[in-house]
Amino acid sequence: MKYRTVVMYLEVGCFVSCLCGWILVCSTLPTEYWNFSEVGSSVLTTANYYSNLWMDCISDTTGVSDCKYYPSMLGLSAFLHAVRAMAVCAVCTGFFGGVLTLVGMKCTKIGGSELANARVTFAGAVTYFVSGKH
């Protein structure tokens, strides 16, 4: 194979890998079980408390669960604020990194010259790296 073809296949493989990582990060945001604890002294009175970035939930032994969103942004801990901000920033910068990488790849004819495509692809790679999906 020619050098250009090998580089193109490598770029496509890396792009698919980064896209899968971005999808996995997006799928962790709505997950309910970020924090889980079980309270109870017997089997009949067990309660499960679980929470994520957006709400707190409780479920009892009958399987009924009750979830409520956090009532105020001001009442949350600094740790939860930081985790929320980093997660949302990771999703946003990962999206823009994917767009830049897609535009700059050798198999697309959008960017223009070889040098311009290489610079756009490098900018997409740096954006992916900053978003935390490296």
N, CA, C and O atoms as a GROMACS GRO file, in nm:
protein
  536
    1MET      N    1   0.083  -0.118   0.000
    1MET     CA    2   0.000   0.000   0.000
    1MET      C    3   0.087   0.125   0.000
    1MET      O    4   0.201   0.124   0.047
    2LYS      N    5   0.031   0.228  -0.053
    2LYS     CA    6   0.102   0.355  -0.053
    2LYS      C    7   0.097   0.419   0.085
    2LYS      O    8   0.010   0.388   0.166
    3TYR      N    9   0.190   0.508   0.108
    3TYR     CA   10   0.198   0.579   0.236
    3TYR      C   11   0.071   0.658   0.263
    3TYR      O   12   0.023   0.660   0.376
    4ARG      N   13   0.017   0.723   0.161
    4ARG     CA   14  -0.103   0.805   0.177
    4ARG      C   15  -0.222   0.720   0.218
    4ARG      O   16  -0.303   0.763   0.300
    5THR      N   17  -0.233   0.600   0.163
    5THR     CA   18  -0.344   0.511   0.197
    5THR      C   19  -0.333   0.463   0.341
    5THR      O   20  -0.433   0.456   0.412
    6VAL      N   21  -0.212   0.431   0.384
    6VAL     CA   22  -0.191   0.386   0.522
    6VAL      C   23  -0.226   0.498   0.620
    6VAL      O   24  -0.291   0.474   0.722
    7VAL      N   25  -0.184   0.618   0.589
    7VAL     CA   26  -0.215   0.732   0.676
    7VAL      C   27  -0.365   0.757   0.680
    7VAL      O   28  -0.420   0.788   0.786
    8MET      N   29  -0.432   0.743   0.566
    8MET     CA   30  -0.577   0.763   0.562
    8MET      C   31  -0.649   0.660   0.649
    8MET      O   32  -0.740   0.694   0.724
    9TYR      N   33  -0.608   0.533   0.639
    9TYR     CA   34  -0.671   0.430   0.721
    9TYR      C   35  -0.642   0.451   0.869
    9TYR      O   36  -0.728   0.428   0.953
   10LEU      N   37  -0.524   0.495   0.902
   10LEU     CA   38  -0.489   0.525   1.039
   10LEU      C   39  -0.574   0.641   1.093
   10LEU      O   40  -0.622   0.635   1.206
   11GLU      N   41  -0.592   0.744   1.012
   11GLU     CA   42  -0.676   0.856   1.053
   11GLU      C   43  -0.820   0.813   1.077
   11GLU      O   44  -0.882   0.853   1.175
   12VAL      N   45  -0.873   0.730   0.987
   12VAL     CA   46  -1.012   0.684   1.003
   12VAL      C   47  -1.024   0.599   1.129
   12VAL      O   48  -1.122   0.612   1.203
   13GLY      N   49  -0.928   0.511   1.153
   13GLY     CA   50  -0.932   0.428   1.273
   13GLY      C   51  -0.926   0.510   1.401
   13GLY      O   52  -1.000   0.484   1.496
   14CYS      N   53  -0.838   0.609   1.403
   14CYS     CA   54  -0.828   0.696   1.521
   14CYS      C   55  -0.953   0.780   1.539
   14CYS      O   56  -0.995   0.804   1.652
   15PHE      N   57  -1.012   0.826   1.429
   15PHE     CA   58  -1.135   0.904   1.438
   15PHE      C   59  -1.248   0.819   1.495
   15PHE      O   60  -1.324   0.867   1.580
   16VAL      N   61  -1.261   0.696   1.450
   16VAL     CA   62  -1.365   0.607   1.502
   16VAL      C   63  -1.342   0.579   1.650
   16VAL      O   64  -1.438   0.575   1.728
   17SER      N   65  -1.218   0.560   1.689
   17SER     CA   66  -1.185   0.538   1.830
   17SER      C   67  -1.223   0.659   1.915
   17SER      O   68  -1.282   0.643   2.022
   18CYS      N   69  -1.190   0.778   1.869
   18CYS     CA   70  -1.226   0.900   1.943
   18CYS      C   71  -1.376   0.922   1.946
   18CYS      O   72  -1.430   0.968   2.047
   19LEU      N   73  -1.443   0.890   1.838
   19LEU     CA   74  -1.589   0.904   1.834
   19LEU      C   75  -1.654   0.808   1.933
   19LEU      O   76  -1.751   0.846   2.000
   20CYS      N   77  -1.604   0.687   1.943
   20CYS     CA   78  -1.657   0.592   2.042
   20CYS      C   79  -1.633   0.642   2.184
   20CYS      O   80  -1.721   0.627   2.269
   21GLY      N   81  -1.517   0.700   2.211
   21GLY     CA   82  -1.490   0.757   2.342
   21GLY      C   83  -1.584   0.871   2.375
   21GLY      O   84  -1.630   0.884   2.488
   22TRP      N   85  -1.611   0.955   2.276
   22TRP     CA   86  -1.703   1.067   2.298
   22TRP      C   87  -1.843   1.016   2.327
   22TRP      O   88  -1.911   1.070   2.414
   23ILE      N   89  -1.887   0.914   2.257
   23ILE     CA   90  -2.020   0.856   2.280
   23ILE      C   91  -2.027   0.796   2.421
   23ILE      O   92  -2.129   0.809   2.488
   24LEU      N   93  -1.922   0.730   2.465
   24LEU     CA   94  -1.922   0.674   2.599
   24LEU      C   95  -1.926   0.782   2.707
   24LEU      O   96  -1.993   0.765   2.809
   25VAL      N   97  -1.854   0.891   2.685
   25VAL     CA   98  -1.860   1.001   2.782
   25VAL      C   99  -2.000   1.061   2.784
   25VAL      O  100  -2.052   1.094   2.891
   26CYS      N  101  -2.062   1.076   2.668
   26CYS     CA  102  -2.200   1.128   2.663
   26CYS      C  103  -2.297   1.034   2.733
   26CYS      O  104  -2.394   1.080   2.794
   27SER      N  105  -2.272   0.904   2.725
   27SER     CA  106  -2.364   0.809   2.786
   27SER      C  107  -2.350   0.802   2.937
   27SER      O  108  -2.440   0.750   3.004
   28THR      N  109  -2.241   0.851   2.994
   28THR     CA  110  -2.226   0.848   3.140
   28THR      C  111  -2.299   0.963   3.209
   28THR      O  112  -2.325   0.955   3.329
   29LEU      N  113  -2.332   1.068   3.138
   29LEU     CA  114  -2.397   1.182   3.202
   29LEU      C  115  -2.535   1.148   3.260
   29LEU      O  116  -2.563   1.189   3.373
   30PRO      N  117  -2.622   1.076   3.190
   30PRO     CA  118  -2.753   1.046   3.250
   30PRO      C  119  -2.756   0.923   3.340
   30PRO      O  120  -2.862   0.888   3.390
   31THR      N  121  -2.643   0.857   3.363
   31THR     CA  122  -2.640   0.737   3.446
   31THR      C  123  -2.682   0.771   3.589
   31THR      O  124  -2.634   0.869   3.647
   32GLU      N  125  -2.770   0.690   3.646
   32GLU     CA  126  -2.824   0.721   3.778
   32GLU      C  127  -2.734   0.678   3.893
   32GLU      O  128  -2.741   0.738   4.000
   33TYR      N  129  -2.651   0.579   3.875
   33TYR     CA  130  -2.577   0.521   3.986
   33TYR      C  131  -2.434   0.570   3.995
   33TYR      O  132  -2.341   0.490   3.988
   34TRP      N  133  -2.414   0.699   4.011
   34TRP     CA  134  -2.280   0.752   4.032
   34TRP      C  135  -2.240   0.731   4.178
   34TRP      O  136  -2.124   0.703   4.208
   35ASN      N  137  -2.336   0.745   4.268
   35ASN     CA  138  -2.312   0.726   4.410
   35ASN      C  139  -2.423   0.636   4.461
   35ASN      O  140  -2.540   0.665   4.440
   36PHE      N  141  -2.387   0.527   4.530
   36PHE     CA  142  -2.486   0.429   4.573
   36PHE      C  143  -2.458   0.390   4.717
   36PHE      O  144  -2.343   0.364   4.753
   37SER      N  145  -2.563   0.384   4.800
   37SER     CA  146  -2.548   0.335   4.936
   37SER      C  147  -2.675   0.262   4.975
   37SER      O  148  -2.784   0.291   4.925
   38GLU      N  149  -2.659   0.165   5.064
   38GLU     CA  150  -2.770   0.083   5.109
   38GLU      C  151  -2.781   0.094   5.259
   38GLU      O  152  -2.682   0.077   5.330
   39VAL      N  153  -2.901   0.124   5.308
   39VAL     CA  154  -2.923   0.141   5.450
   39VAL      C  155  -3.034   0.044   5.491
   39VAL      O  156  -3.138   0.037   5.425
   40GLY      N  157  -3.013  -0.028   5.598
   40GLY     CA  158  -3.116  -0.117   5.649
   40GLY      C  159  -3.058  -0.221   5.740
   40GLY      O  160  -2.945  -0.267   5.722
   41SER      N  161  -3.138  -0.260   5.839
   41SER     CA  162  -3.092  -0.359   5.934
   41SER      C  163  -3.145  -0.498   5.903
   41SER      O  164  -3.087  -0.598   5.944
   42SER      N  165  -3.255  -0.505   5.831
   42SER     CA  166  -3.309  -0.635   5.794
   42SER      C  167  -3.350  -0.632   5.647
   42SER      O  168  -3.345  -0.527   5.583
   43VAL      N  169  -3.389  -0.746   5.597
   43VAL     CA  170  -3.425  -0.756   5.456
   43VAL      C  171  -3.553  -0.679   5.426
   43VAL      O  172  -3.570  -0.628   5.315
   44LEU      N  173  -3.642  -0.669   5.523
   44LEU     CA  174  -3.771  -0.606   5.498
   44LEU      C  175  -3.765  -0.454   5.500
   44LEU      O  176  -3.855  -0.389   5.445
   45THR      N  177  -3.665  -0.396   5.560
   45THR     CA  178  -3.660  -0.250   5.572
   45THR      C  179  -3.539  -0.190   5.504
   45THR      O  180  -3.484  -0.090   5.551
   46THR      N  181  -3.497  -0.247   5.397
   46THR     CA  182  -3.379  -0.197   5.327
   46THR      C  183  -3.418  -0.082   5.234
   46THR      O  184  -3.520  -0.088   5.166
   47ALA      N  185  -3.336   0.020   5.233
   47ALA     CA  186  -3.356   0.133   5.142
   47ALA      C  187  -3.225   0.157   5.067
   47ALA      O  188  -3.117   0.151   5.125
   48ASN      N  189  -3.236   0.184   4.940
   48ASN     CA  190  -3.119   0.213   4.856
   48ASN      C  191  -3.121   0.360   4.818
   48ASN      O  192  -3.218   0.409   4.760
   49TYR      N  193  -3.013   0.429   4.851
   49TYR     CA  194  -2.997   0.568   4.811
   49TYR      C  195  -2.896   0.573   4.697
   49TYR      O  196  -2.788   0.516   4.707
   50TYR      N  197  -2.933   0.640   4.588
   50TYR     CA  198  -2.839   0.658   4.480
   50TYR      C  199  -2.858   0.796   4.419
   50TYR      O  200  -2.967   0.854   4.423
   51SER      N  201  -2.749   0.847   4.363
   51SER     CA  202  -2.755   0.982   4.308
   51SER      C  203  -2.660   0.992   4.191
   51SER      O  204  -2.571   0.908   4.172
   52ASN      N  205  -2.679   1.096   4.112
   52ASN     CA  206  -2.589   1.126   4.001
   52ASN      C  207  -2.564   1.276   4.000
   52ASN      O  208  -2.582   1.342   4.102
   53LEU      N  209  -2.524   1.328   3.888
   53LEU     CA  210  -2.493   1.471   3.880
   53LEU      C  211  -2.616   1.560   3.885
   53LEU      O  212  -2.605   1.679   3.914
   54TRP      N  213  -2.732   1.505   3.856
   54TRP     CA  214  -2.851   1.588   3.837
   54TRP      C  215  -2.961   1.565   3.939
   54TRP      O  216  -3.046   1.652   3.956
   55MET      N  217  -2.964   1.448   4.010
   55MET     CA  218  -3.074   1.419   4.102
   55MET      C  219  -3.033   1.318   4.208
   55MET      O  220  -2.933   1.247   4.195
   56ASP      N  221  -3.114   1.313   4.316
   56ASP     CA  222  -3.104   1.213   4.421
   56ASP      C  223  -3.223   1.120   4.412
   56ASP      O  224  -3.334   1.164   4.382
   57CYS      N  225  -3.201   0.990   4.439
   57CYS     CA  226  -3.309   0.892   4.432
   57CYS      C  227  -3.303   0.801   4.553
   57CYS      O  228  -3.197   0.782   4.614
   58ILE      N  229  -3.417   0.744   4.587
   58ILE     CA  230  -3.427   0.644   4.692
   58ILE      C  231  -3.523   0.536   4.643
   58ILE      O  232  -3.624   0.566   4.579
   59SER      N  233  -3.491   0.412   4.673
   59SER     CA  234  -3.582   0.303   4.640
   59SER      C  235  -3.590   0.210   4.760
   59SER      O  236  -3.492   0.193   4.833
   60ASP      N  237  -3.707   0.149   4.779
   60ASP     CA  238  -3.724   0.058   4.891
   60ASP      C  239  -3.730  -0.086   4.841
   60ASP      O  240  -3.706  -0.112   4.723
   61THR      N  241  -3.760  -0.179   4.931
   61THR     CA  242  -3.758  -0.320   4.896
   61THR      C  243  -3.870  -0.360   4.801
   61THR      O  244  -3.861  -0.465   4.738
   62THR      N  245  -3.974  -0.279   4.790
   62THR     CA  246  -4.082  -0.311   4.698
   62THR      C  247  -4.049  -0.273   4.554
   62THR      O  248  -4.122  -0.309   4.462
   63GLY      N  249  -3.941  -0.202   4.534
   63GLY     CA  250  -3.899  -0.163   4.400
   63GLY      C  251  -3.945  -0.025   4.359
   63GLY      O  252  -3.916   0.019   4.248
   64VAL      N  253  -4.016   0.043   4.446
   64VAL     CA  254  -4.062   0.179   4.416
   64VAL      C  255  -3.947   0.275   4.438
   64VAL      O  256  -3.885   0.276   4.545
   65SER      N  257  -3.919   0.356   4.338
   65SER     CA  258  -3.813   0.455   4.354
   65SER      C  259  -3.871   0.594   4.337
   65SER      O  260  -3.964   0.617   4.260
   66ASP      N  261  -3.813   0.685   4.412
   66ASP     CA  262  -3.857   0.824   4.410
   66ASP      C  263  -3.734   0.910   4.385
   66ASP      O  264  -3.639   0.908   4.463
   67CYS      N  265  -3.736   0.984   4.276
   67CYS     CA  266  -3.623   1.069   4.238
   67CYS      C  267  -3.664   1.215   4.242
   67CYS      O  268  -3.777   1.249   4.205
   68LYS      N  269  -3.574   1.299   4.285
   68LYS     CA  270  -3.599   1.443   4.280
   68LYS      C  271  -3.473   1.512   4.232
   68LYS      O  272  -3.362   1.477   4.272
   69TYR      N  273  -3.492   1.611   4.147
   69TYR     CA  274  -3.380   1.690   4.100
   69TYR      C  275  -3.332   1.780   4.212
   69TYR      O  276  -3.407   1.814   4.304
   70TYR      N  277  -3.206   1.818   4.204
   70TYR     CA  278  -3.153   1.908   4.306
   70TYR      C  279  -3.230   2.038   4.301
   70TYR      O  280  -3.244   2.098   4.194
   71PRO      N  281  -3.281   2.085   4.416
   71PRO     CA  282  -3.369   2.202   4.414
   71PRO      C  283  -3.299   2.333   4.383
   71PRO      O  284  -3.360   2.424   4.328
   72SER      N  285  -3.172   2.344   4.417
   72SER     CA  286  -3.103   2.471   4.399
   72SER      C  287  -2.958   2.445   4.358
   72SER      O  288  -2.894   2.353   4.408
   73MET      N  289  -2.910   2.526   4.269
   73MET     CA  290  -2.769   2.518   4.232
   73MET      C  291  -2.680   2.567   4.346
   73MET      O  292  -2.566   2.523   4.358
   74LEU      N  293  -2.732   2.657   4.429
   74LEU     CA  294  -2.652   2.713   4.536
   74LEU      C  295  -2.631   2.615   4.650
   74LEU      O  296  -2.535   2.628   4.726
   75GLY      N  297  -2.719   2.516   4.663
   75GLY     CA  298  -2.708   2.420   4.772
   75GLY      C  299  -2.614   2.304   4.743
   75GLY      O  300  -2.591   2.221   4.831
   76LEU      N  301  -2.560   2.296   4.624
   76LEU     CA  302  -2.472   2.185   4.589
   76LEU      C  303  -2.330   2.210   4.636
   76LEU      O  304  -2.288   2.324   4.656
   77SER      N  305  -2.257   2.102   4.654
   77SER     CA  306  -2.118   2.115   4.696
   77SER      C  307  -2.031   2.163   4.580
   77SER      O  308  -2.069   2.154   4.464
   78ALA      N  309  -1.916   2.215   4.615
   78ALA     CA  310  -1.823   2.263   4.512
   78ALA      C  311  -1.774   2.148   4.425
   78ALA      O  312  -1.751   2.166   4.306
   79PHE      N  313  -1.759   2.031   4.485
   79PHE     CA  314  -1.716   1.913   4.409
   79PHE      C  315  -1.817   1.880   4.299
   79PHE      O  316  -1.778   1.852   4.186
   80LEU      N  317  -1.945   1.882   4.332
   80LEU     CA  318  -2.048   1.851   4.233
   80LEU      C  319  -2.054   1.956   4.124
   80LEU      O  320  -2.076   1.923   4.007
   81HIS      N  321  -2.036   2.083   4.160
   81HIS     CA  322  -2.029   2.189   4.059
   81HIS      C  323  -1.912   2.165   3.963
   81HIS      O  324  -1.927   2.178   3.841
   82ALA      N  325  -1.797   2.131   4.018
   82ALA     CA  326  -1.678   2.110   3.934
   82ALA      C  327  -1.697   1.989   3.842
   82ALA      O  328  -1.660   1.994   3.725
   83VAL      N  329  -1.752   1.881   3.894
   83VAL     CA  330  -1.772   1.761   3.812
   83VAL      C  331  -1.873   1.788   3.702
   83VAL      O  332  -1.854   1.746   3.588
   84ARG      N  333  -1.981   1.858   3.734
   84ARG     CA  334  -2.079   1.894   3.630
   84ARG      C  335  -2.015   1.977   3.520
   84ARG      O  336  -2.034   1.949   3.402
   85ALA      N  337  -1.940   2.078   3.559
   85ALA     CA  338  -1.877   2.167   3.460
   85ALA      C  339  -1.777   2.091   3.374
   85ALA      O  340  -1.774   2.109   3.252
   86MET      N  341  -1.695   2.006   3.436
   86MET     CA  342  -1.596   1.932   3.358
   86MET      C  343  -1.662   1.833   3.263
   86MET      O  344  -1.615   1.814   3.151
   87ALA      N  345  -1.770   1.769   3.306
   87ALA     CA  346  -1.839   1.673   3.219
   87ALA      C  347  -1.902   1.742   3.099
   87ALA      O  348  -1.891   1.693   2.986
   88VAL      N  349  -1.967   1.853   3.122
   88VAL     CA  350  -2.030   1.926   3.011
   88VAL      C  351  -1.924   1.983   2.917
   88VAL      O  352  -1.942   1.979   2.796
   89CYS      N  353  -1.816   2.035   2.972
   89CYS     CA  354  -1.706   2.086   2.887
   89CYS      C  355  -1.641   1.975   2.806
   89CYS      O  356  -1.602   1.997   2.692
   90ALA      N  357  -1.628   1.856   2.865
   90ALA     CA  358  -1.570   1.744   2.792
   90ALA      C  359  -1.657   1.703   2.674
   90ALA      O  360  -1.606   1.671   2.567
   91VAL      N  361  -1.788   1.705   2.692
   91VAL     CA  362  -1.878   1.670   2.583
   91VAL      C  363  -1.872   1.777   2.472
   91VAL      O  364  -1.866   1.743   2.354
   92CYS      N  365  -1.873   1.903   2.511
   92CYS     CA  366  -1.872   2.011   2.411
   92CYS      C  367  -1.740   2.016   2.333
   92CYS      O  368  -1.741   2.023   2.210
   93THR      N  369  -1.628   2.012   2.403
   93THR     CA  370  -1.500   2.018   2.332
   93THR      C  371  -1.475   1.891   2.252
   93THR      O  372  -1.410   1.896   2.148
   94GLY      N  373  -1.526   1.777   2.299
   94GLY     CA  374  -1.515   1.654   2.221
   94GLY      C  375  -1.593   1.662   2.092
   94GLY      O  376  -1.548   1.610   1.989
   95PHE      N  377  -1.709   1.726   2.095
   95PHE     CA  378  -1.788   1.744   1.973
   95PHE      C  379  -1.712   1.831   1.872
   95PHE      O  380  -1.704   1.796   1.754
   96PHE      N  381  -1.658   1.942   1.920
   96PHE     CA  382  -1.586   2.030   1.828
   96PHE      C  383  -1.457   1.965   1.778
   96PHE      O  384  -1.417   1.988   1.664
   97GLY      N  385  -1.393   1.885   1.862
   97GLY     CA  386  -1.277   1.809   1.817
   97GLY      C  387  -1.313   1.710   1.708
   97GLY      O  388  -1.237   1.692   1.613
   98GLY      N  389  -1.429   1.647   1.721
   98GLY     CA  390  -1.474   1.554   1.617
   98GLY      C  391  -1.503   1.624   1.486
   98GLY      O  392  -1.470   1.572   1.380
   99VAL      N  393  -1.564   1.740   1.492
   99VAL     CA  394  -1.594   1.815   1.370
   99VAL      C  395  -1.464   1.860   1.303
   99VAL      O  396  -1.449   1.846   1.181
  100LEU      N  397  -1.370   1.912   1.381
  100LEU     CA  398  -1.243   1.955   1.324
  100LEU      C  399  -1.166   1.838   1.264
  100LEU      O  400  -1.108   1.849   1.155
  101THR      N  401  -1.165   1.727   1.332
  101THR     CA  402  -1.093   1.611   1.281
  101THR      C  403  -1.158   1.558   1.154
  101THR      O  404  -1.088   1.520   1.060
  102LEU      N  405  -1.289   1.556   1.150
  102LEU     CA  406  -1.360   1.509   1.031
  102LEU      C  407  -1.332   1.600   0.911
  102LEU      O  408  -1.317   1.551   0.799
  103VAL      N  409  -1.327   1.728   0.935
  103VAL     CA  410  -1.299   1.822   0.826
  103VAL      C  411  -1.156   1.807   0.774
  103VAL      O  412  -1.132   1.820   0.654
  104GLY      N  413  -1.061   1.781   0.864
  104GLY     CA  414  -0.921   1.780   0.824
  104GLY      C  415  -0.866   1.647   0.778
  104GLY      O  416  -0.750   1.641   0.736
  105MET      N  417  -0.943   1.540   0.783
  105MET     CA  418  -0.888   1.409   0.744
  105MET      C  419  -0.857   1.404   0.595
  105MET      O  420  -0.912   1.480   0.515
  106LYS      N  421  -0.767   1.312   0.559
  106LYS     CA  422  -0.725   1.300   0.420
  106LYS      C  423  -0.836   1.245   0.330
  106LYS      O  424  -0.833   1.268   0.209
  107CYS      N  425  -0.932   1.173   0.388
  107CYS     CA  426  -1.037   1.115   0.305
  107CYS      C  427  -1.149   1.215   0.275
  107CYS      O  428  -1.237   1.185   0.194
  108THR      N  429  -1.148   1.331   0.337
  108THR     CA  430  -1.247   1.434   0.305
  108THR      C  431  -1.182   1.542   0.221
  108THR      O  432  -1.062   1.569   0.234
  109LYS      N  433  -1.259   1.603   0.137
  109LYS     CA  434  -1.207   1.706   0.046
  109LYS      C  435  -1.259   1.845   0.084
  109LYS      O  436  -1.281   1.929  -0.003
  110ILE      N  437  -1.278   1.867   0.213
  110ILE     CA  438  -1.337   1.994   0.257
  110ILE      C  439  -1.231   2.100   0.285
  110ILE      O  440  -1.250   2.216   0.250
  111GLY      N  441  -1.120   2.061   0.349
  111GLY     CA  442  -1.024   2.157   0.403
  111GLY      C  443  -0.945   2.237   0.303
  111GLY      O  444  -0.912   2.352   0.332
  112GLY      N  445  -0.912   2.183   0.188
  112GLY     CA  446  -0.831   2.255   0.092
  112GLY      C  447  -0.699   2.184   0.069
  112GLY      O  448  -0.698   2.067   0.029
  113SER      N  449  -0.589   2.252   0.093
  113SER     CA  450  -0.457   2.196   0.066
  113SER      C  451  -0.419   2.094   0.174
  113SER      O  452  -0.485   2.082   0.277
  114GLU      N  453  -0.312   2.021   0.147
  114GLU     CA  454  -0.262   1.920   0.242
  114GLU      C  455  -0.220   1.984   0.374
  114GLU      O  456  -0.247   1.931   0.481
  115LEU      N  457  -0.154   2.099   0.365
  115LEU     CA  458  -0.106   2.167   0.485
  115LEU      C  459  -0.223   2.218   0.569
  115LEU      O  460  -0.221   2.207   0.692
  116ALA      N  461  -0.325   2.272   0.504
  116ALA     CA  462  -0.442   2.320   0.577
  116ALA      C  463  -0.515   2.204   0.645
  116ALA      O  464  -0.559   2.216   0.759
  117ASN      N  465  -0.529   2.092   0.574
  117ASN     CA  466  -0.593   1.974   0.634
  117ASN      C  467  -0.514   1.922   0.752
  117ASN      O  468  -0.572   1.883   0.854
  118ALA      N  469  -0.382   1.922   0.741
  118ALA     CA  470  -0.298   1.875   0.852
  118ALA      C  471  -0.313   1.966   0.974
  118ALA      O  472  -0.318   1.917   1.087
  119ARG      N  473  -0.321   2.095   0.952
  119ARG     CA  474  -0.337   2.188   1.064
  119ARG      C  475  -0.474   2.173   1.130
  119ARG      O  476  -0.486   2.181   1.253
  120VAL      N  477  -0.578   2.153   1.049
  120VAL     CA  478  -0.712   2.135   1.105
  120VAL      C  479  -0.720   2.004   1.183
  120VAL      O  480  -0.780   1.998   1.290
  121THR      N  481  -0.659   1.899   1.129
  121THR     CA  482  -0.657   1.771   1.199
  121THR      C  483  -0.580   1.781   1.330
  121THR      O  484  -0.622   1.724   1.431
  122PHE      N  485  -0.469   1.853   1.331
  122PHE     CA  486  -0.393   1.873   1.453
  122PHE      C  487  -0.474   1.952   1.555
  122PHE      O  488  -0.470   1.922   1.675
  123ALA      N  489  -0.548   2.054   1.510
  123ALA     CA  490  -0.633   2.131   1.600
  123ALA      C  491  -0.742   2.042   1.660
  123ALA      O  492  -0.776   2.055   1.777
  124GLY      N  493  -0.798   1.952   1.578
  124GLY     CA  494  -0.897   1.858   1.629
  124GLY      C  495  -0.839   1.762   1.731
  124GLY      O  496  -0.904   1.730   1.830
  125ALA      N  497  -0.715   1.717   1.707
  125ALA     CA  498  -0.649   1.627   1.802
  125ALA      C  499  -0.621   1.698   1.934
  125ALA      O  500  -0.638   1.638   2.041
  126VAL      N  501  -0.579   1.822   1.929
  126VAL     CA  502  -0.553   1.899   2.051
  126VAL      C  503  -0.685   1.921   2.126
  126VAL      O  504  -0.688   1.913   2.249
  127THR      N  505  -0.793   1.948   2.054
  127THR     CA  506  -0.922   1.967   2.117
  127THR      C  507  -0.969   1.838   2.185
  127THR      O  508  -1.021   1.843   2.296
  128TYR      N  509  -0.950   1.724   2.119
  128TYR     CA  510  -0.981   1.596   2.183
  128TYR      C  511  -0.897   1.575   2.308
  128TYR      O  512  -0.949   1.530   2.410
  129PHE      N  513  -0.770   1.608   2.300
  129PHE     CA  514  -0.681   1.591   2.414
  129PHE      C  515  -0.724   1.678   2.531
  129PHE      O  516  -0.722   1.634   2.646
  130VAL      N  517  -0.765   1.801   2.502
  130VAL     CA  518  -0.810   1.893   2.607
  130VAL      C  519  -0.941   1.844   2.669
  130VAL      O  520  -0.965   1.864   2.788
  131SER      N  521  -1.025   1.780   2.589
  131SER     CA  522  -1.154   1.733   2.643
  131SER      C  523  -1.138   1.612   2.732
  131SER      O  524  -1.232   1.576   2.802
  132GLY      N  525  -1.022   1.549   2.732
  132GLY     CA  526  -0.999   1.439   2.825
  132GLY      C  527  -1.019   1.302   2.767
  132GLY      O  528  -1.019   1.205   2.843
  133LYS      N  529  -1.036   1.288   2.638
  133LYS     CA  530  -1.058   1.158   2.577
  133LYS      C  531  -0.933   1.111   2.504
  133LYS      O  532  -0.940   1.075   2.386
  134HIS      N  533  -0.822   1.110   2.570
  134HIS     CA  534  -0.697   1.068   2.508
  134HIS      C  535  -0.657   0.930   2.552
  134HIS      O  536  -0.554   0.879   2.509
   0.00000   0.00000   0.00000
